[in-house]
Amino acid sequence: MKRIIMLVLGLILSMIGVLLTISPFPMGFVLVFFGFGILIMHSPRFAAWVRLNRTNNDVIDRQASVAAKACPPTIAEALEKTSPHRNYEDEPEV
C-alpha cells in the first residue's frame, strides 16, 4: 500500500512540475526532479527507463547529475542509481 501511495505522489509531483515549467517561477523543474526521485525509489521499471534515457542523452544526464547535488540525500541517491557512469563492481549482490 505504501508503494502505491508513493508512486501516486511521485506521479502527481511530476505532473504538477511539468505544468509549472511554463510559469514565471522555476519551481516546475524542482517538482519534476522530486517526483522522478520518488518514482525511481519505488519503481524499478521507471528507474530502468531513466537510466536508458540518461545513457542515450548527455543533456539529460548532466541535468540529472546537477539535480542530484541539489536534492535531499535520499532523492540524490535514487538519481545516482540511474547514472550510466556508475561503478557496479563495488555494489553488493542482491
C-alpha positions in Angstrom: 0.0 0.0 0.0 2.9 2.4 0.8 4.4 1.7 -2.6 1.2 2.6 -4.4 0.9 5.8 -2.4 4.5 6.8 -3.1 4.1 6.0 -6.8 0.9 8.2 -7.0 2.7 11.0 -5.1 5.7 10.9 -7.4 3.4 10.9 -10.4 1.4 13.9 -9.1 4.6 15.9 -8.3 6.0 15.2 -11.7 2.8 16.2 -13.5 2.4 19.4 -11.4 6.1 20.1 -12.1 5.6 19.8 -15.9 2.6 22.2 -15.7 4.6 24.7 -13.6 7.6 24.7 -16.0 5.8 27.3 -18.2 5.2 29.6 -15.2 7.5 32.5 -14.5 8.8 30.7 -11.4 11.4 27.9 -12.0 9.7 25.7 -9.4 8.5 23.2 -12.0 11.8 21.6 -12.6 12.3 21.1 -8.9 9.0 19.3 -8.6 9.7 17.2 -11.6 13.1 16.0 -10.1 11.5 15.4 -6.7 8.7 13.4 -8.4 11.2 11.4 -10.5 13.3 10.7 -7.4 10.3 9.2 -5.7 9.3 7.2 -8.7 12.9 5.9 -9.1 13.0 4.8 -5.5 9.7 2.8 -5.7 9.6 1.6 -9.3 12.4 -0.5 -10.8 10.8 -0.1 -14.3 10.9 3.7 -14.1 14.5 3.6 -12.8 15.5 1.5 -15.8 13.7 3.9 -18.2 15.5 6.9 -16.6 18.9 5.0 -16.9 18.2 4.3 -20.6 17.4 7.9 -21.2 20.5 9.1 -19.3 22.6 6.7 -21.3 21.3 8.0 -24.7 21.1 11.7 -23.9 24.0 13.6 -22.5 21.9 16.7 -21.7 19.5 14.7 -19.5 22.5 13.0 -17.8 24.2 16.3 -17.0 20.9 17.9 -15.7 20.2 14.8 -13.5 23.7 15.0 -12.1 23.3 18.7 -11.3 19.9 18.0 -9.7 21.3 15.1 -7.6 23.7 17.6 -6.0 20.9 19.9 -5.0 18.3 17.3 -3.8 17.9 15.8 -0.4 20.2 12.7 0.2 17.5 10.1 -0.4 16.4 11.5 -3.7 20.1 12.2 -4.7 20.9 8.6 -4.0 17.9 7.5 -6.2 19.2 9.7 -9.1 22.7 8.3 -8.7 21.3 4.8 -9.1 20.3 5.7 -12.6 23.7 7.1 -13.6 25.1 5.4 -16.7 28.6 6.1 -15.3 28.0 4.2 -12.1 30.5 1.6 -10.9 28.6 -1.7 -10.5 31.6 -3.7 -9.2 31.6 -2.0 -5.8 27.9 -2.8 -5.0 26.9 -5.9 -3.0 24.9 -8.5 -4.9 21.2 -8.8 -4.1 
